[in-house]
Amino acid sequence: MQVHVFENAAQVGQAAATLIAAQVLSKPDSVLGLATGSTPIPTYQELSRLCKAGVVDFSRVRSFNLDEYCNLPVDHEQSYHSFMKENLFDHINIDINNTRVPDGNAADPAKEAADYDAAIANAGGIDVQILGIGRNGHIGFNEPGDAFVYGCHIVNLTQSTIEANRRFFESEADVPRQAISLGVGSIINARKILLLATGADKAQAIRDSIYGDINPQTQASILRTHSDVIFLLDKAAASLL
Ligand code: PGA
């Protein structure tokens, strides 16, 4: 594993975007695994700039997002479908038909989860997976628990995640309680993984992920079993290393 520490979140975003651009330049039909949350926003801004500047062409890129809330309309402003359009897809020349975000409103969630894993496999697997990390060490919505869950699945969000996401909703009661998420198996099957973390509130999760036991209580710790994982951190997130 590699760990790189940068001065600030903007530099983390630039580094991540440069690595993603390099991937797309070397394989124009790359499959990208995308994440939502505050952390990847500078990365998406830099990718948008690189696309507008003609440096990188997303017209043949395919993408799969990590997760989506359950029981939130896709056009809700806090849905991850909306997030991706607003923060990336509307600003680059990706074909929206080549992008996929799990359906959190599927009539048969177990079928949607199985179909999602199958669609990734049919696309040839993920070339580069972008990850944020929760304050509790979650990746995607794989919350701390007694086991690693390998396939795409429905998750009950922990209180810590509900509180962390409360800032995006009018009240805590409005935060969805469930989500559909890629499992850690689909994540570690990606050929390359970039984990981004910025801010002091991620420092403990980063420390536990890198130095703690590989343990489902810190889901990100499983990334240490991967041969090509890069942690891109700002100084604050790296402050307990
Ligand atoms: P954040 O979320 O980027 O908004 O901090 C990351 C996560 O919970 O995985």
Residues whose N, C-alpha, C, O or C-beta is under 5 A from the ligand:
A	BS01	PGA	T36 G37 S38 T39 G132 I133 G134 H138 G140
